[in-house]
Structures are given as C-alpha cells and as structure tokens.
C-alpha cells in the first residue's frame, strides 16, 4: 500500500484541487482501505481498489460540502496574496492545476487517471465504474477542454 502513496496523493490533489484537501482525501482513503482490507479480493489490483475508494470518498465529500454553508472565504481569494517566488515551472503547474479544476468532474477523473497516472482505458473505466467507450469519450472531451483552457491562459 505504501508504494502507491505518491500516486494516490497526486490523484487526490488532482481531484480535490489543492494539496491540503488532497492530503485529507488521501488520508481518508488509506483509513478506509485499512478498515475494509478484508473486502479487497486477492488477485485483483490493490491500486485500482484504492483509487475506487478515493473516488467514492471524493464524491461523498462533495455532496456533503454542497449541503453545508460556506463559512470562510474561498481559497481563490488568497491566491493573489504573496509572491510566486519567480518559479516559471511552478506557475505553469499552477495554470494546469487551475485548468484541471475547471473541467467537469468526470472529465477531470479521466484525464488524471489516464494522462497523469498512466492507467489503461480499461483499468481507468473499471476504477470510475463506466464502460470503456464512455471513459474514452470523457478523456477526449477533457483533453480538448484542457488544451482550450490552457490556450486561453497564455
């Protein structure tokens, strides 16, 4: 399980949109996986099982957060505070992160699983629980939208 942690964290941050929420999502996933380890079926991919757990937690948390009223100012309000440190690479990654955050959730999941995590279409489809053709469609639309958003930003 530990060898998957960097990949799980990267996926969690991609889903959540920021590292703090991504770390929380990653922690909840590991806790749930350990609690339910008897449900993992021997001979199946442990990483796929954990990605599915993470996706389900992300969906559940998203639903819960829409029911709660927002008490604090959104994170975006603080993006203009402070300096960027002059790191061009960090600026580019931030632009990609923001562009990913603008994608619909199903497209963002497809892009993250296939393009970032390197899963096959079949395995990614299994993780999100949809047919391969549906995942392929989400990936194509997500990739095209991502490129359009990044072109607008430059």
C-alpha positions in Angstrom: 0.0 0.0 0.0 2.8 2.4 0.8 4.3 2.2 -2.7 1.0 3.6 -4.1 1.0 6.6 -1.7 2.7 9.1 -4.1 0.4 8.2 -6.9 -2.7 8.2 -4.6 -1.7 11.6 -3.3 -1.2 13.0 -6.8 -4.6 11.7 -7.8 -6.2 13.1 -4.6 -4.7 16.6 -5.2 -5.9 16.5 -8.8 -9.5 15.6 -7.7 -9.6 18.0 -4.7 -7.9 20.9 -6.5 -5.4 21.7 -3.8 -2.8 19.9 -1.7 -4.5 20.3 1.7 -7.8 18.8 0.7 -5.9 16.2 -1.4 -3.9 15.1 1.6 -7.1 14.8 3.7 -8.7 12.8 0.9 -5.6 10.6 0.7 -5.7 10.0 4.5 -9.4 9.1 4.4 -8.7 6.7 1.6 -5.9 4.9 3.5 -8.0 4.8 6.6 -11.0 3.3 4.8 -8.8 0.8 2.9 -7.2 -0.4 6.1 -10.5 -0.6 7.9 -12.0 -2.6 5.0 -8.9 -4.6 3.9 -10.9 -7.8 4.2 -13.1 -6.6 1.3 -10.1 -6.5 -1.1 -10.2 -9.6 -3.3 -6.9 -11.4 -3.7 -5.7 -11.4 -7.3 -7.2 -8.0 -8.1 -5.2 -4.8 -8.3 -4.8 -3.1 -4.9 -4.1 0.3 -6.5 -7.3 0.1 -8.6 -9.3 -0.8 -5.4 -7.8 2.1 -3.6 -8.5 4.6 -6.4 -12.1 3.5 -6.4 -12.3 4.0 -2.6 -10.8 7.5 -3.1 -13.2 8.4 -5.9 -16.2 7.3 -3.8 -15.0 9.3 -0.8 -14.4 12.3 -3.1 -18.0 12.1 -4.4 -19.4 11.6 -0.9 -17.5 14.6 0.5 -18.5 16.7 -2.5 -22.1 16.0 -1.8 -21.7 16.8 1.8 -20.0 20.0 1.2 -22.7 21.3 -1.1 -25.1 20.8 1.8 -23.0 22.8 4.2 -23.0 26.5 4.1 -19.6 28.1 3.4 -18.3 29.8 6.5 -14.9 31.1 5.2 -13.8 33.0 2.2 -12.8 30.6 -0.6 -9.2 29.6 -1.2 -9.2 31.6 -4.5 -9.4 34.8 -2.6 -5.9 34.2 -1.2 -4.3 33.3 -4.5 -3.2 36.9 -5.2 -1.6 37.4 -1.7 2.2 37.0 -1.5 4.7 36.3 -4.2 5.1 33.4 -6.5 8.9 33.0 -5.9 9.6 33.6 -9.5 9.5 29.9 -10.5 8.2 29.6 -14.0 7.7 25.9 -13.7 5.5 26.4 -10.6 3.4 29.0 -12.5 2.9 26.5 -15.3 1.9 23.8 -12.9 -0.5 26.2 -11.2 -2.1 27.0 -14.6 -2.5 23.3 -15.4 -4.0 22.7 -11.9 -6.4 25.6 -12.4 -7.3 24.3 -15.8 -7.9 20.8 -14.5 -10.1 22.3 -11.7 -12.3 23.9 -14.4 -13.1 20.6 -16.1 -16.3 18.7 -15.1 -15.6 16.0 -12.6 -16.0 13.1 -14.9 -13.6 14.6 -17.5 -11.1 15.5 -14.8 -11.1 12.0 -13.4 -10.5 10.5 -16.9 -7.6 12.9 -17.6 -6.0 12.3 -14.2 -6.2 8.5 -14.4 -5.1 8.1 -18.0 -2.8 11.0 -18.7 -1.3 11.6 -15.3 -1.5 8.2 -13.6 -0.9 6.2 -16.8 -3.8 3.8 -16.4 -5.1 2.0 -19.4 -8.5 3.0 -20.6 -9.9 -0.3 -19.4 -8.4 0.0 -16.0 -9.5 3.6 -15.6 -13.0 2.7 -16.7 -13.1 0.0 -14.1 -11.9 2.5 -11.4 -14.7 5.0 -12.2 -17.3 2.3 -12.9 -18.2 3.1 -16.5 -17.8 1.5 -19.9 -14.5 1.9 -21.7 -16.2 3.9 -24.5 -17.7 6.3 -22.0 -14.3 6.8 -20.4 -12.7 7.4 -23.8 -15.3 10.0 -24.6 -14.7 11.8 -21.3 -11.0 11.7 -21.9 -11.2 13.2 -25.4 -13.6 15.9 -24.2 -11.5 16.6 -21.1 -8.2 16.7 -23.0 -9.7 19.0 -25.6 -11.2 21.3 -23.0 -7.9 21.3 -21.0 -6.0 22.4 -24.1 -8.5 25.2 -24.9 -8.4 26.5 -21.3 -4.6 26.5 -21.3 -4.6 28.3 -24.7 -6.8 31.0 -23.2 -4.4 31.4 -20.3 -1.4 32.0 -22.5 
